[in-house]
Amino acid sequence: MSLNRSKNPRTQTLIDETMLMMRVVMNIEEVGNCWEWTGAVGNTGHPILHIRQPVKGIDAKGCVLVRRLVYMLSGHELIPRQPIDCRCGNKLCVNPAHLFQSTIAKVAKKAAKAGAWKGEARARKIAVAKRKNAKLTIEIAREIRLSVESGPVLAEKYGINKSLVNGIKRGIAWRDYSTPFAGLGAR
């Protein structure tokens, strides 16, 4: 079904916002005081909606965060890149009464408190990603760790900085996650 575009920009904005709000409402289910999103979610688990054309107040087209969309459609001014958080703590909630403007720092602290950046698995994943373009390999790091040669000699031998050699020997740099006992002796 094709809708004709209105010649009056205000009328067209109202039509676009109404159609968008109808799409949002069709994907909401009331659960207690929350309005839970039943549509698509992004890789972080937050509600997303695909829009075909930019809407006034939302600079993007494509996948947009539903909370930002609902916050804007409920009459609030959006600041670019400012997170919209939910008071109830429900990731799927899009109830405008629960939404508020937050800061990136506060959202990051909340995520850290929930355990988003903890754990050996995450440390291992980061270490592997960093090591893809590194001069060293885990085997060379093991050799350095077990070597009796001095730091400057090893640094020259492998073409790396002396401080990196010292970090490897102390178990701070290039930790070995292949064994469950790897971190017991080092910080």
N, C-alpha and C positions, 0 to 999 in steps of 0.2 A: 504494500500500500504506500503510495507516494503522497506526501503532504505538500501543498503549495506553500512557498515561503511568503510571509507577510511583507508588504512594502513598508509597514511601520516598524522601525527597529524595536520600540518598546513592546509592541504586541508580539513580535517574533521572540524576544527575550522571554517574555511571560510564557509563550507556548513551549519554548525549549526547556525552561525550568520546570514547567508542569509535566511535560513528557518524561523528563529525567526523574522527577520525584515519583511519578507513577512506576517507573522501572525499579526504583529503590524500594517502594512500598510493596511491590510484588515479591520481593526477596526478603521480607521481614516476617519473623514469627515472634509473637509476644510470649516471653517466658518470665513470669513475675513482673518486676519493674523494668526489665531489660527488653530491648527490641533486638533479638538475635538475627544476624545475617545468615541467610540460607543459601546465598549465591556463592560465587567464586571467592577464594581467598588467595593471597599472595604467598610467597615462600616463607614469610614470617608468621603466617596464620591470620593476618589482618584482612578484613573485607576489601575486595576490589571490584570495580565495575569497568567494563569496556565502553568507552564513549567514542562515537565516530567523528564528532566535530567539537572544537573547543566551546566551552560555555563561559559566559562572562563571570569572572571571579576564579575560574579554574583555567590556568594557562595551558594545560596539556590536553592532548587528545590521546586515545589509547587507553591503557589501564590507569585508573585513578583510585585513590584511597576513598572509600565510601564515607568514612568519618569526616574527612575534609569536605566532601560534597554535601553531606547532611548538615554540617556545621554552617557552611556557606548558605545553603538553601533555607536554613532556619533564621536567617537575617543577620548573621555575624560577619564581620570583616575578616578575610583571610590574609595572613601575612605569608609571603612566599617562603616555603621550606620550614615553616613553623609547625611542629607536631601538634596534632589534636589527640589528647589522651582521654581516657574514660575513668570516671570516679569509681565505678563499680568493680573495675578490674577484670571484667569479662572481655576477652579479645574480640568476640563477635558482636558485642553490643554497639548499636548505632543510635540509641535513644538520645535525641538532642539535649534532654535534661541532664544526661550523664556526661556530656562532652564538654571539654574545656581546653583552652590553649595552654600548652606546656612549653618546655624548652628542650632542646636536644640533650643538654646535660642531665636534666631531671629524668628524661626517658631512659638515658643510658644508665643512670644510677638504679632506676627501677628494674631494668633488665638484668643488671649485674647482681642485684639483690635476689632476683629470681633464679640466678645461676646460669645466665646466658653465656658468660665468658669464663666459666670455671671448668676444671677437670683436666685430667691427663690426656684424654682423647683430643680435646681442643688444642692443647699444647703440642701434641704430636702432629696434628694437622697443620698448624702454623709452621712448625719446624720443617716439615717436609716441603711445604710451599716455598719457604725461604731458601731451601737447599737446592732447588731445581737449577738456579743460575749461579750457584756458588763455585768457587775455585776448588774447594775441598769436597771430599766424599766422607761418608761415615767411617769407611775403612781407614782413611788417612787420619781422621780424628782419633780413632782407636789407637793407631800407631803412635801418634803424638802423645796421647794420654799415657801409654805404656813406656815411652822412650825415657832414657836416662840422660839424653843430650840436653844442653841448655836451651833456653827460650830463643836467644838470638840465632843460634845455629839452626834450630828447627824452622824459625821464621824465614831464614834465607833459603833453606833447603826446599820449602814448599811455596815460597813466594807470597807469604802472608805477613801480617803485622805481629810484632812481639806480644802485644796485649791480647791478641786472639789466641796465640799459643798458650799464654798464661791462663786465659779463660777456659780453654779446653782442658788443660791439666788440672785446674781446680774444679771442673765439672759444671761450670756455669754456662759456657758456650758449647755448642754441639753435643748436647746431652744425648745419650744413647737410650732410646725408648724400646729397643728390641728385647730387653730383659726386664723382668719385674724388679730386679734388685739394683737397677742402674742409678736410681736417685737416692739410695740409702746413705751413701757416704758423702754426698755433696749437698749443698744448699738447695 
